[in-house]
Amino acid sequence: MNDICCIGHITLDKIVTPRKTTYMPGGTSYYFSHGISHLKDTKHYQLVTALAPSEFKAVEDIRAKGIKVTVIPSHRTVYFCLLYTSPSPRDRTRS
């Protein structure tokens, strides 16, 4: 039995700055699970997410931290593009 269950998408984020473009996993459930992994006892926590097989590496990384993950396979992963128009992180738009 789980005391805490997080249900949400692990996303594929595209971060564009004036200097470079980076692709990385993201999403609230991804970052929440990484935060939970720093607690003493994670055996009563589970993440339920949906994503495409091409992004399963993010799930493997979370599982390596001792987190139980249930994956609902999807044809596509939720995708976010964050555009930083200047070196300041305050100048961000989302598409």
C-alpha positions as CSV (number, residue, x, y, z in Angstrom):
1,M,0.0,0.0,0.0
2,N,1.2,3.5,-0.9
3,D,1.0,6.5,1.5
4,I,1.7,8.9,-1.4
5,C,1.0,8.5,-5.1
6,C,1.9,11.1,-7.7
7,I,0.0,10.9,-11.0
8,G,1.3,13.1,-13.8
9,H,3.2,13.3,-17.0
10,I,7.0,13.2,-17.2
11,T,7.5,15.7,-20.0
12,L,10.2,16.3,-22.6
13,D,11.3,19.9,-22.2
14,K,13.1,21.9,-24.9
15,I,14.9,24.8,-23.4
16,V,16.1,27.4,-25.8
17,T,18.4,30.2,-24.7
18,P,20.4,32.7,-26.8
19,R,23.4,30.4,-26.4
20,K,22.0,26.9,-26.8
21,T,19.1,24.5,-27.0
22,T,18.8,21.6,-24.5
23,Y,16.4,18.7,-24.3
24,M,15.7,17.2,-20.9
25,P,13.0,15.4,-18.9
26,G,10.7,17.6,-16.8
27,G,7.3,18.0,-15.4
28,T,5.9,18.3,-11.9
29,S,5.8,14.6,-11.3
30,Y,9.4,14.2,-12.4
31,Y,10.7,16.8,-10.0
32,F,8.4,15.7,-7.2
33,S,9.7,12.2,-7.5
34,H,13.3,13.4,-7.4
35,G,12.5,15.4,-4.3
36,I,10.8,12.4,-2.6
37,S,13.9,10.3,-3.4
38,H,15.8,12.3,-0.8
39,L,13.6,11.2,2.1
40,K,14.6,8.3,4.3
41,D,11.8,6.0,3.4
42,T,10.5,6.0,-0.2
43,K,9.0,2.5,-0.2
44,H,5.4,3.8,0.3
45,Y,5.6,6.3,-2.6
46,Q,4.7,5.5,-6.2
47,L,4.7,7.6,-9.4
48,V,2.1,6.8,-12.2
49,T,3.0,8.4,-15.5
50,A,2.4,8.2,-19.2
51,L,5.1,8.7,-21.8
52,A,6.5,7.4,-25.1
53,P,9.1,4.6,-25.1
54,S,11.7,7.1,-26.4
55,E,11.7,8.8,-23.1
56,F,11.8,5.7,-20.8
57,K,15.4,6.7,-19.7
58,A,13.8,9.3,-17.4
59,V,11.8,6.4,-15.7
60,E,14.9,4.3,-15.4
61,D,16.7,7.2,-13.6
62,I,13.8,7.6,-11.1
63,R,13.7,3.8,-10.5
64,A,17.4,3.8,-9.8
65,K,16.7,6.1,-6.9
66,G,14.4,3.5,-5.4
67,I,11.1,4.9,-6.6
68,K,8.3,2.7,-7.8
69,V,7.1,3.8,-11.2
70,T,4.1,2.6,-13.1
71,V,4.2,3.6,-16.8
72,I,1.3,3.8,-19.1
73,P,2.8,3.6,-22.6
74,S,1.8,6.4,-24.9
75,H,2.5,7.1,-28.6
76,R,3.8,10.6,-27.6
77,T,5.3,12.3,-24.6
78,V,3.9,15.7,-23.4
79,Y,6.3,18.3,-24.7
80,F,7.1,21.8,-23.5
81,C,9.3,24.4,-25.2
82,L,10.7,27.1,-22.9
83,L,12.1,30.1,-24.7
84,Y,14.5,32.4,-22.9
85,T,14.9,35.6,-25.0
86,S,17.8,37.0,-22.9
87,P,20.4,35.7,-20.5
88,S,18.0,36.5,-17.6
89,P,15.8,33.6,-16.5
90,R,13.0,36.1,-15.9
91,D,12.6,36.6,-19.7
92,R,10.9,33.3,-20.4
93,T,8.0,32.3,-22.7
94,R,6.4,28.9,-23.1
95,S,5.1,27.4,-26.3
